[in-house]
Amino acid sequence: MANLRDVRLRMRAITQTLQVTKAMNLISTAKLRKGRRLLEDTEPYFARIQKSMFDILSGAGTLRSEYVKAGEKNSGYHTAILVITSDKGLAGGYNANVCRHAVELCEKVKNPILILCGVIGQRYFTQTPYLILENFSFRSQMPTVDNAKEIADYLISQFEWGVFNEVHVVYTHMYSSIKLLPTARQILPLDLARMQEDLSRAEGQKRVELQFEFLPSPDEVFDALVPLYIRGIIYGSLVEAYVSEQSARMAAMDEASKSAEEMLASLRLNYNRARQAGITQEMTEIVSGSAAQR
């Protein structure tokens, strides 16, 4: 009886866990659909921004702008890395993959400085020797342009003050619902060759360099557009990371639900066998006692 009672308690606990995982799966599915719609709506806009910035860089010739000067990589050269993780766990290997990719980037660049977005990333990198300059957290909400503006304004202001000389962003790119890969890209200073490579990969062909006339001057127009460009890149990265997080959590909860159902089926089988054995034993004792009385 004690064994049967323990099995019933385990079955009850697994049933409650199964209800939670299924509920979280449904919530992540709804958020994923909403995030995908947002991503599809915003992708053309920010792709157009990237193309416009490339056209300006390629057509304006040599710009006297601090946004395109990398400087010398001496002992005072610092690299800022914006790492985008989630504020919640239970998303499989989503956060671990991003943090691992960020650590690999830190080992390659000069004097890394971390700027973290997400509670999970904060918990992870506080245990590492890397310097953390700032933390951002939006409580797992759908990213907004205001969130991206807050981060972009901070990065640009610190870059202009010379706190760091180079800026990278590490996030998860969603190629498909089953292919989520951590990605790193340099956003400051701007590199024409790298932008050409990204656009060629996206369009499938090399983008033609166009010539434009800028008023009042190419330098002033460029400096006015760069903050908008950086804000757009960060917003796109935040939305990509959010959609990837929901997809990873949905897959993790689906696997957890399947494991719970398998455990529950195995426990039910063992429970029914034990109960049947107990009933058989009781019937045998009754028949044996009745025969003994006769």
N, C-alpha and C positions, 0 to 999 in steps of 0.2 A: 504493500500500500504506500509505503514511504517513497518507493521508486516511482510509482505512478503519479504521486503528488508532485515530485520534482519534475517529471516530464510535462505535466500540465502547466506548471509555472513557467517552464522554458517555452512552451508553445504559446502561452499568453504573452510573454515578453517579445517573442519573435513576431507575433501577430501585430502588436502595437508598433514595433519597429517598421514592419511592412506598411502599415498605414501612413507612417511619417514619410517613408521614402517615396511612396506613390504620390502623396500630396506635394512633396518637393519636386517630383518629376513633372507634375502638372503645372506647378507655378513656373518652373524653369522653361517649360515649353511655351507658355504664354509670353514670358519675357523675351524668349528667343525670337518669337514671331514679331513682336513689337520692335525689338532691336534690329532685326533684319530689314523691316520696312524703313526704319530710320537710316540704316546703312545704305540701302538702295537709293534713298532720296538724297543723301548727302554726298555719296561717292562722285557723281558727275560734277558737282559744284567744286569740290576740292581738287579733283583731277584737272578742272579748268584753271584753277588757281596755279597749280604746279606748272601747267603748260605756259601760262602767262608769264610766270617768273622766269622760266627758261627762255622764252622769247625776248624778255627784257635783257637778260644777261647776255644772250648770244648776239643781240642787235645793238647793244649800247657800247660795245667795245670795252675799254678799261674803265672801271668805275672806281671812284675815290670814296669807297664806303667801307666802314669797319665790319660790315656783315660778310664781306668776301675776302677778308684778310685773315689768314690763319696764324701768322706770326711764327717765330722760331720756337722750336721745341726744346727750350732750355730747362733749367731746374725750376724756374718759376711758371712753367706751362702747366695748366690744370685742365682736366677734362671732366665736364659734368655729364652724368648719366641719369636720365629720367627713367625710372623703372615703374611700370604700371602693373600692379597686381590687384587682387580682389580684397574686399573687406571681410569676406566670409570664406570658410573652408568648404569641405564636402564637395569638391570639384575635381576629384581625381588628381592627376598629376599636373593640373593647369599651373598652379602657383610655383610648384617645384621646378618645372621646366623653365619658367620665366626667370626665376632667381638663379638657376644654374647658368642660363645664357648670359645674364648680367654679370655674374662672377667671371665667366670666360672673357667677356669684353673688358672687365676691369684689369685683367691680367695682361691685356694687349695694349691698352692706352697709357698715356703719360699722366701720372698723379690723379687717379680717379676721385671724383667727388660725387656722392649719391644724392639724388633728389627723388624721394619715394612718394608714390601715389598708391595707397592701399594699406590696410592694417597688416595683412599677411606679410607683405614685403618689409614693413617696419619691424615685425617680430623676428624675421629671418636675419636681416642685415645688422640688427643691434648685436648679434652674436659674432659678427665678422670684424676684421680690423679696419674696414673701409670707413672713411669719414662721411657722415650723413649731414648734409647741409640744411635740408628742409623736408617736412612731411606734409602730404596732402591726403585728405580722406573725404569722400563724398557719400559714405554710408550705403554703398551698393545701389545707389539710385541710377536711373538712366542719365548718362552724361549730357550736359547741356553746353551751349556755346559759352555761357558765363563761367562754367568750370574750366573750359579750355583757355578762356581769356585770363583767368586768375593765374594759371600755371605759365602761360605764354608771357604775360607781363613780368612775372618774377624772373623767368629765364632771361628775357631780353634785358631787363634792368641790370641783373648781375653780370651779364655778358658785356654790356656797355661799360660797367664800372671796372671791368678787368678781373673779377673774382675768378672766372675761368675763361679759357680761350677756345673751347670747343664744346659742343653740346650734342649728345646722342640720346635717342629714345629707344627703350626696349619694351616691347609689348607683344601680344600674341596675335598673329594674323590668321584669319579664318579663310582657308582655301575652300573648305567644304565642311559639312557637319561632322565628318570623321577625320579631317585633316586639319589640325590646329598646330601651328608651328611658331615658336618664339622668334621674333624678328628684331633686328637692331638697325637703325638708320641714323645717319648724321644729319642734323638739321641746321647747325651753325658751326663754322661759317659756311656759306653756300658754295657749292662746287658745281661748276657747269658740266664737267665730264660725268660726275655722278648723277646729276639730274638727267642728262642725256641717256645714260644707261638705264635709269629707272623708267623713263618714258618709252624707250625702245622696247623694254621688256613688257610694259603694259600694252603698247600699241602693236607690237609685233614687227615694227619697222622703225628705222631711224627718223627722228623728227627733223623737219627742215628748219634751218635757222632763218628767221625772218628779220627784216629791218623795220624799225619804227622811229618816228620822230617824237620826242618827249618835251613837254613844256611844263614848268619853266626850265627844267634840266633833267637829264637822265638820273643824276645822283639824287636829286630831291624826290623825284617820283619813286625811285627804287627804295629809298629809306622810308617813304610813307607806306609802301606796299608790303615790305618785309614783315612787319608785325602782324598784318592780316594773314600773310602766308604761313607764318609760324603758328598762329592761332588755328588756322585750318588744318595744318598737319597734326597738331596735338589733338584737336577735336576728333579728327578721323581715327587717330590711334586709340583714343579713349573709347570710341564707339566700337571699333574692332575688338578691343580687349573685352568690353562688356558683352558683346555677342558671343565671343569665344568662351567667356566664363560661363554663360548660360548653357551653351552647347555642351561644354565639359561637365557641368553639374547635371544636366539632363542625362547624359550618358552614364555618369557615375551612379545616379539614383536608379537608373534602369538596371544596371548590373547588380546593385545592392538589392533591389526588389526581386530579381531572379534568384539571387543567392538565398534570400530569406524564404522564398517560396520553396526552393529545393530543401532547405533545412526543415521547414515546416512539414513538408510531405514526408521526409524521412522520420521525423519525430512522431507524426501521426501513425505511420506504419508500425513503428516500435511500440507506441502506446496501445494500438489495437491488438498487437500480438501479446503484449504483457497482460492486457485486460482479458483477452480470450483464454490465456493460460490460467489466469486466476479463476475465471468462471469454471473452466474445466476441472481445476483442482477442487473447487468447492463442490461441484456436482459429484465428483468421485468420492469425496469424503462423506457426502450425504448418502450416496448409494451404499458405501461400505458400512456406514453406521446402521442403516436400515437392515442390511443383511445380517449384521452382527446381532441385532435385537431379535430377528426371527430365529 
